[in-house]
Amino acid sequence: MTRTTPPATAPGPRARVLRLSATTTRAGAVRVSLRVTAAARVRVTLLRRTVRATPRRVVLRRIGAPVTRSLTTGRRTITFTPARRLAPGRYVVRLRFLTPVAGQVTRSVPLRVVRRPA
């Protein structure tokens, strides 16, 4: 009896982010635009960036629950609304791939919220 090994299956294309940007809308929602090279499952987290005086260090605190989406290849937009309107300040939008093919890929982009004149 002859045994043969099954043909090796090549892993799918590695998912990468080619472009990532974040903006706020007039309604207070956060819009994250990205371009993905392969289908992947991603998690987007909004973090508030503050600086502590002593000892001087940057602290990131999560705002609301992370948003998880399954995306296909190409340009994609994820829009989510925090429970409360964002206060003026500096934020960070963190994007993390959850797909095993992508590995541990995390990208971050700064977001600045300014008070709009009435």
Secondary structure, DSSP 8 states (H G I E B T S, - for coil): ----------------EEEEEEEE-TTS-EEEEEEESS-EEEEEEEEEEEEETTTTEEEEEE-S--EEEEE-SEEEEEEE--SS---SEEEEEEEEE--GGG-S-EEEEEEEE-----
